[in-house]
Amino acid sequence: MTISGAMDLYMSSLSNRMNQVAQVLTIVATIFIPLTFIAGVYGMNFKYMPELDLRWAYPACLLLMLLIAALMVLYFKRKKWI
């Protein structure tokens, strides 16, 4: 009976640890998915993109990506997920 209880306790703690790791990986993926999308759109060879002629388009895109990542991290911290 004691060995079975110890085994259940071990498996439960292992499962909890695996859930924590999965949660962190999910949060990291959730932060990087929109950034990857924006980088993918701007990485394509378009002939007619109006913002390509603007001087501040590249820094604005980087700022937008940084803002999205910061807001998502802030949101996750407020929810106490990280």
C-alpha positions as CSV (number, residue, x, y, z in Angstrom):
1,M,0.0,0.0,0.0
2,T,2.8,2.5,0.8
3,I,4.7,1.8,-2.4
4,S,1.5,2.4,-4.4
5,G,0.9,5.7,-2.6
6,A,4.5,6.8,-3.2
7,M,4.3,5.9,-6.9
8,D,1.0,7.8,-7.2
9,L,2.6,10.8,-5.4
10,Y,5.6,10.7,-7.8
11,M,3.5,10.4,-10.9
12,S,1.3,13.3,-9.7
13,S,4.3,15.5,-9.1
14,L,5.8,14.5,-12.5
15,S,2.5,15.4,-14.1
16,N,2.4,18.8,-12.4
17,R,5.9,19.6,-13.5
18,M,5.1,18.6,-17.1
19,N,2.0,20.9,-17.0
20,Q,4.2,23.8,-15.9
21,V,6.6,23.2,-18.7
22,A,3.8,23.0,-21.2
23,Q,2.3,26.2,-19.9
24,V,5.6,28.1,-20.3
25,L,6.1,26.7,-23.8
26,T,2.6,27.7,-24.7
27,I,3.1,31.3,-23.4
28,V,6.3,31.6,-25.4
29,A,4.7,30.3,-28.5
30,T,1.7,32.7,-28.0
31,I,4.0,35.7,-27.8
32,F,6.1,34.8,-30.9
33,I,3.2,33.7,-33.2
34,P,2.0,37.3,-34.0
35,L,5.6,38.5,-34.3
36,T,6.4,35.7,-36.8
37,F,3.3,36.6,-38.8
38,I,4.4,40.3,-39.1
39,A,7.9,39.3,-40.0
40,G,6.6,36.8,-42.6
41,V,4.4,39.4,-44.2
42,Y,7.2,42.0,-44.4
43,G,9.7,39.3,-45.6
44,M,7.7,38.7,-48.8
45,N,8.7,40.3,-52.0
46,F,5.8,42.6,-52.8
47,K,6.1,45.1,-55.6
48,Y,3.4,47.4,-54.3
49,M,3.5,47.9,-50.5
50,P,2.8,51.6,-49.7
51,E,4.8,51.5,-46.5
52,L,8.0,50.4,-48.2
53,D,8.5,54.0,-49.5
54,L,8.1,55.5,-46.0
55,R,11.3,56.3,-44.2
56,W,10.0,55.2,-40.7
57,A,8.2,52.1,-41.9
58,Y,10.9,49.6,-40.7
59,P,11.4,51.2,-37.3
60,A,7.6,51.5,-36.9
61,C,7.2,47.8,-37.7
62,L,9.9,46.8,-35.2
63,L,8.2,49.1,-32.6
64,L,4.8,47.5,-33.3
65,M,6.4,44.0,-32.8
66,L,8.0,45.1,-29.5
67,L,4.7,46.6,-28.3
68,I,2.8,43.5,-29.1
69,A,5.3,41.3,-27.3
70,A,5.4,43.7,-24.3
71,L,1.6,43.8,-24.0
72,M,1.3,40.1,-24.2
73,V,3.9,39.6,-21.5
74,L,2.2,42.2,-19.3
75,Y,-1.2,40.4,-19.9
76,F,0.3,37.1,-18.9
77,K,1.9,38.5,-15.8
78,R,-1.4,40.1,-14.7
79,K,-3.1,36.8,-15.1
80,K,-0.3,35.3,-13.0
81,W,0.5,32.8,-15.7
82,I,4.2,33.7,-15.7
